[in-house]
Amino acid sequence: MNKKKPVTFRSFKIPRYAFDKLRICRHCGRYTALSEERCTKCGKASLSPVEHRAASMAGRQMSTRLWLVLLLTLVSVYFGKDFRQMALCGAGGLLLLGLLYYIQRKVRLTENLQSLNEMLGRNIGLIKEGLEMNRQEAVSVLRENDVLAYEKLRELSILLRGDRIARQRVALLHGFLLRKDMDLELEQLLLKDFEPLLAEYIGEIAKVRPDLIKDRTFRYVQAYEGQILRMVKGPAILTGVAGAAVRMKRYALLYSAFIGRYVHDLPRDRFLRLSRLIASHPHEPWNGLEDTVAQIIESKYRWDPEFQ
């Protein structure tokens, strides 16, 4: 009996830069990576993106420089010995002020990025503290709303990396009925060691979204092939991954030895794809896979016109 439940995830767009997800509370200074309306620490609706805060800080620094030049200009004019000297000091100061303003406008983007880099480096401890609070918040809603918990952890994974959050996400995905139209991912969930739930998830991905299985996943599966084989659905998982490898010539060549161990159980469409790849590129180093495929065609698909 299938106990997995059908779910729908909110649309999620991976930001161009990881820090695009990070916001700071203007009232209490807490950092968050979640899409919340109010700061969960102070309750104020005063969250703003960190790049806005950094741009504001850079703007204040640039304004301070302008005011300092203006002040020095006024002081030099005040202490001028005569009108001519005062006029020269005033003109020189205004010229310097205009030049500084022009240069600062030209380098404003660089100033903003430098300010952001300094702010993040200076507050790295507070950022880690805020992200950990976010993670605990996501886990706290797990029993009431596992979909919301997963969505929160998915947002956090942009900034909070590591096996702990990946394991929690995999555990939640294990209870969901996966579909082709869902916003799924795989490479970001790979762990350093063997995890049966992750192996099962890879098997499900091989069925609904084989395009997500790439080099890192193939290497993970090969590294823990023995453990996966000992699972109840292990052979089916490995066969599914082998079937995903034949969608591209590069994968089929790189992992030909792995495919060869499960080629006998490949579905007809995957096996047909593989046989056509080999027939189209007979001089490539298939490591004996071409002989195995030829034997299977002779014994299993001998009368199938598509294999002729």
Order of alpha helices (4+ residues) and beta strands (2+ residues): beta-beta-beta-beta-alpha-alpha-alpha-alpha-alpha-alpha-beta-alpha-alpha-alpha-alpha-alpha-alpha-alpha-alpha
